[in-house]
């Protein structure tokens, strides 16, 4: 296939960027170069933001019922091209086609919820707050917003943000990951076909220089980010210092507690998928299993049995259970984490460092450590790969204390048939996304998404009703006539 140099989409038209450097985009399953992503600088970012700011003047005055019509058309186009989008995600990211399609459909649900803006943007009113005085609260759009998207869900994550922003009357600039920009390129072809007014939705390719320009731009009102916690904190501090609203979704080390009374086969099937699905490259992946009491051996042996049967290979090929990690460099980081776990004294009971794969690419097999103490780096650091740790606990209290002592709190789950244990877990767990007999505690699009502690920086989380709070300002009007 022809290796294309991608373009920005600014002011309703495709804009070639020839006077900047570029980055090679690789297919992780083969290592081949599939595109060149331009690394836009401050001038290209400014052009996009200026066009978005100009478009905001008319877009904010457009009735909400009219603003959602292009979103309805986009939703229909996304349904029509879902499999094409999924194939693009697999090609640039490596995950299996079924995983890619699932993520695309999750993204489409965001557009669907945003189409409910006429109801979800409603304000409040009360007459006679004092004699002859009435009060109302209305939501108003603020201007230009942006999102800085990650590599792991390249089609889905931008849809956590821009549909809600434009339905609210704002305009938007998306900066996709320079490692996985192709699905957004296709997305913007559909956005162009859906008929949004020029400047309402803009696409800028780039790396750190583009991010820094967006964080500091005086016309940007708010920033949405998804990525590692250190970068999330940087984005939060930098954007907030420039007076912007920020929702920065950071990293994770997700705990799954398994009680002795759990439906064990069901629990182990779900834990295996949670840990090794998408090659472990998702912020809701199981990272540490805490078997409580006498179920330790059953959990260990069951996970070894299931993970050993996973078929590793090119995600575009039928029958593949797990694809590669995103890049050669990331593969080396994951391998280094595995070596570190061995050096710390964790027991490597399933070694994925040299998988048998009939493909060139960045492959690591399912890896499982047993008897991992909570103080070990392999149990504390986010690895973002197919590496799972088992850390036995004597009691539920001990397991919960282990989760409380960790600085990250994105998601956590418990497997149990005990209502009492489940209630204790959901009452005391600090993670903002909690699952009971759920392997991946991913909220639907009409609920909010985001973690706690070091996994989230900001106040208002992604999608659901909180999205409309983030993308609007509440104005209170007090009237006497």
N, C-alpha and C positions, 0 to 999 in steps of 0.2 A: 504494500500500500504506500501511496505517496506520503512523505513526511511533511506535514504542513506547518507553517509558522502561524500561530494563532493571532487573532485580532481582538482589540478592545471593542466594546459596543457602547458608544457614547452619543447622546442626543438623538437616539433613534436610527443610528447608522453604524455600520462596521468601519472601524478605523484602524488601518494598518499602522504598526509601530516599528519602523525600520531603524530608527536612530538610537536604539537601546540594545544592551546585551540580552541574551536569552538563555534559557535553561532547557536541557534535553528532558523530555518526558519519556519514561521507559515503561514497557509492559513488564510488570514484575514476574510474570510466569516464564518469559523468554529472555528478558534482558534487552530486547530490541528497542531502538529509538522509534517512537510513534508520533512525536510532535516536538516542536520547538515553542516554548512558552516565553513570550517577551517579558522582560523585567522592567515594568513601567517605573518611571521616576516621578518626582514631584510635579513636573509640568503636565504629564499625562493624568495624574491624579487630580490636579487642579482643574484641568479641562472637564473631567467627568463631574466633579463636584459643582463647578460653575453651571454646567448645563442642568444638573439636577436642581440647583437652587433656582434657576430661571423657570424651570418647569413647575416648581412648587407653587408659584404665584397663582396659576390657573387651576392646578390640580386640587389645591386645598379648597377652592371655591366650587369644585365639581360636586354635585350632590352624591351622597354615599351610595345611593341606589345605582347611580351611573358609574361610580368608581369600581363597583364590584363586577360590572359586566365583562371587562377584559379578563378578570379572574375566572369567571364562569367559562369563558372561551379557552383560557389557558388550561383549566382543569380538564376540559374535553380533549384538548390536544395532548396533554400529558397521558391521559388514559389511552389514547390512540397510539402513542409512541413509547409506552412504558417499557416494552421489551427491547426496543432500540436503545433507550436510555440505560437499561440494565446491562445490555451487552457492552455499552461504552464504559460503564462503571467497572465491569469485570476486566475489560481490556486495560484500563489505566490504574486500577487498584489491586486486582488479583483475586478478589473474593469470588465465590461461586455464583453462577447465574441466578440460582434461587435466592441466595442472600442479597444479591444486587437488586433483584426484582422486588423483594420484600422491602428494602430500604426505599426504593422509588415509590412504592405504593404508600409507605408511611409519609413520604413527602407530599404526595398528592392529597392525603388527608388534611394536611395543613392548609392547602389552598381551599379545600372544601369548607373547613371551619372558618377561614377568613371571609368567605362569602357570606357568613352570617353577621357581618359588621353592622348592618342597620339595627339589629337588636342589641348586639354586644357593645355598641358605642353609646347607647342611651345613657343619659345623665339622670339626675334626681331633682326633684322640686318639692317645695313645701310653702303653702301660702300662710299668711298671717304668722310669721315667726315673731312678729310684734304687731301691734294694731296697725293695719293698713300697709304692712311691709311683707313682701314675698321674697323668697330666696330660691335660686336654682343653681345647679352644678352641671356644667357641660364639659365634654372632652373636646379638645382642639388639637389638630396636628401641629407639629413644631418645625418641620423643615426637612433637611437632608439627614438620613441615617445611613449607616454602613454595617456590613458584616465581614469578618475575617474568618474564612471557612477552613476546616481541617481536611486532611487527605483521606480520612478513613470512611467518611460517608459523603462523598463529593456532590452527589445529586440531592441528597435529602437535607443536609444541614442548612444550606441557604434558604430552603423553604420553611425552616423554623422561624424565619425572620421577615423576609421581604413581603410575603403576602399580607401579613398583619400590618406591616408598616404602610404599604400603599393603600390598603383598604381603609386605613385610618386617615388618609389624606396626605401622607408624607411622600417624599421621593427617596430613591435608594441607590446605593452603589455597592455592588458585591465584589469582593476580592477573593477569588477561589484559591485553593492551595496550588502553588506552582508545580506540585508533584502530580496533581490529578485535575487538570483544568478542562479536559475534553467534554465531560458531561455538562459542565456549565456552558461551554460553547454551544452544545446542542440545545440546552435549555433556553438560551437566549435566541436561538433561531425560532423556537416555539413562541417565546415572548414577543418577538417581532411580528410573527403571524397573528398573535392574539389581538394586536392592535392597541397596545398601550400608547398614550401620547408620547412624543419624543421627549427624552430626558427624565421620564418618570422612573424607569429602571435602567441602570447602567452597569456595565461589566468592565472591570479593570484587572488585567493580569499583572502579576508581579510577585516580588519577595519582600524582604525586610524593609527595603527602601520605600516601597509602596505602603506598607503598614505604617511606618513612621510618619509618612506624609498624611495619611488618613487620620491618625491619632491627633495630629497637631493642627489640622485644617480648621480655620475659624468658622467655616460654614457648616461643619458636621455637628449635628446636635446630639447624636448618640451612637454608641459602638456596641455591636454584638460580636462575641468571640467564642470559639470553641477550640481547645487545644490543651497542652500540658499546663500544670499548675504554675510552674515558674514563669512561663510566658503569659498565662492568664493574669498573674499578679502584675507583671510589667505593663500589660495592656490597660489594666484597671488603673494603676497609679498614673500612667502617662496620660491617658485620656481624661481621667478625673482632674488632673492638674491643669488641663486645658478647658475645664468647665463643662465636660460632656457627661451625659448619662452613660452608664456602662453596665452591661451584663456579660461577665467573663466566666465561661464555664470551663473549669480546669480538669485536672487529672483525677485518677481513682486508684484505690486498692480495695476492691469490693470483697466483703466477707460473706460466706454462706455457712450458716449454722445448720448442722444436721443432728436432730434429736434421735435417740434410740427407737422412738415409736414411729419414726417416719415411714411412709410407704417407700421402701428402699430402692426398688427398681425404678420407680417413677422419679425419685429424687436424683438418682445417679444419672439417668438419661438426661435430665434437665441440666444438671451441673456440667456434664460433659459438653453439651451443646453450648452452654454459657461460656465455658472456659476456652473452647477451641473453635467455636464458630467465628467466622471472619478472621481466622488466624489469631484470635485474641486481641485484635486491634480495634477494640471498641471500649468506650468509657464505662459500659455497664457489664463488662465481662467478669466472670468469677475469677478472683485472684487467689484467695485463701479460703480453704474449706476448714471449718472448725467442727469435727465430729465430737459429739458430747458423749461421755460415758463409754459404754462397751461396744459402740458401733464403729470404732476406729478401723478395725481390720476389714469389716464389710465395706466400708467406704473406700478404703485404699484398694482392695482387691477388685471391687466393682469398677472403679475408675480406670485401673490398669487394663482390665478386660475390654472396656468400651473404647478407650482412647487408642489402644493397640489396633483396633479394627478400622480406624478412620483411614480413608483413602486420600492420599496427598497428591496434588497435581495441579495442572492448569485448570483454573476455575471455569473456563469456557467449555470444558469437555464434560460430557454426560458421565455421571457416576462419581465425580469428584466430591469429596466431603469437606476438604480444607485446601485452600489455595496458599500462595506464597505471602510473605510479608512485603511491605511496600518497596523496599530498596535494599541494595547491597549494604549500604552503611547501617541501615536499621537492623539488618540481619546480624551484622557484626556486634551491634550493641546488645541484642538479645542473647547471642552466644556468649558474650562477656558476662552477662548477668547469670547465665547458667553456670559458667565456670566459677563465678563468685559464690554461688550457692554451694557448690561442691567444696570449695575451699573453707567455707564457714562451718561445714560439718553437716549440712542437710543431706538426707539420704535420697539419692537419685534413683527412683524405682522405675522410671520410664524415660529413656534418653532419646530426645528428638534431634540431636545435633547432626546426624548423618542419615536423613531419610532416603529411602529408595524411591526415586521419582524419575519418570521417563520424560523429563523436560528440563531445560536449562532455566534457571531463574533463582529467586531468592527464597528458597524453601527451608523451613524448619518444621520438624515433626512435633506432635504433641509431647510435651515434657511434663513429668510429674515428680515433685519432691515430697517426701514424707518426713515426719518428725522434725518439722521446721519450727524453731522457736520464734516468738514474735519479735525478738530483738534483731534477728538476722536481716541483712539488707535485702535478701531475696523475698522476705516477707513484708518489707516496709516500702521498698522502692517500686514505683510504677514501671513495669517491664514492657507492657504493650505488645505482647507476643503470646504464643501458645504455651505458656508456662504457668502451671498451677501448683500451689503449695498446700500441704495438709499439715495443720497444726492442732493436735488433739487437745481437748479441754475436758476437765473432770465434770463440770457443771455448766448449766446455762449462764449462771452468774459469771463464771470465769470466762466463758466465750464472749459475753457482752462486754466485760471489762477489757478484753483484748481489742475489740472494735473501738471502744472509747479511748484507748491509749494511742490510737493511730491518728495522725494529723489530717488525713483525708477522709471524707464521708460522703461519697457520691451515692452509692446504692448498696443495699444489703438485703439478704433474704434468709428465711428460716424454712426448713422442711420438718414438719411435725404433724401429727394427728391430734395433738393436745390443744384445745382452745385456750387453756390457761397459759401454756408456753407461748403460743402465738400472740396472745394479748400482752404478755410481759415483754416480748420482743418488740412489738410495734410501739409500745409505750416508752421503752427505754432506748431504742436504737437511735443514734444521732444522724444517720444518713437520711437525706430528704426523700429518697426514693426507696421504699421498703417493700419487699415481696414476701408473701406467705405462700409457700409451696409454688413459687415462681422462680425460674432460673435467671431470667433477665427482667428486672423490674423497670421496664420501659413504659412510661405513661403514654396514653393515647393523646392525640393532638388537641383534645378539648380539656386536658389537664396540663398543669405546668410541669416543666422539666428543668432540673438543676439540683446540684448537691448542696452540701453544707461544709463548714470548717474550711480547710484549704482546697476544697473542690469547687468552690464558687466564690467569686468576687463581684459584689454588687448587691442590689436589693430586690429587684423584680426579675423573675426567671423567664425562661423561654416558653413560647406558645401557650395555648389555653387563654383564659381570661386575663392572666397577668400580662400577656403580650400587649393587649390594648391599653393597659395602664402604662407600660413602658413607652409606647409609641405616641402617647398623647399627654397633654397637660390639662389638668383639671382647673377650669375657671369657675369661680363662684360669683354669681351676679345677685346683688341685693337691690330690690326695686321698691320705690314708693312713688305713687302717682297722686 
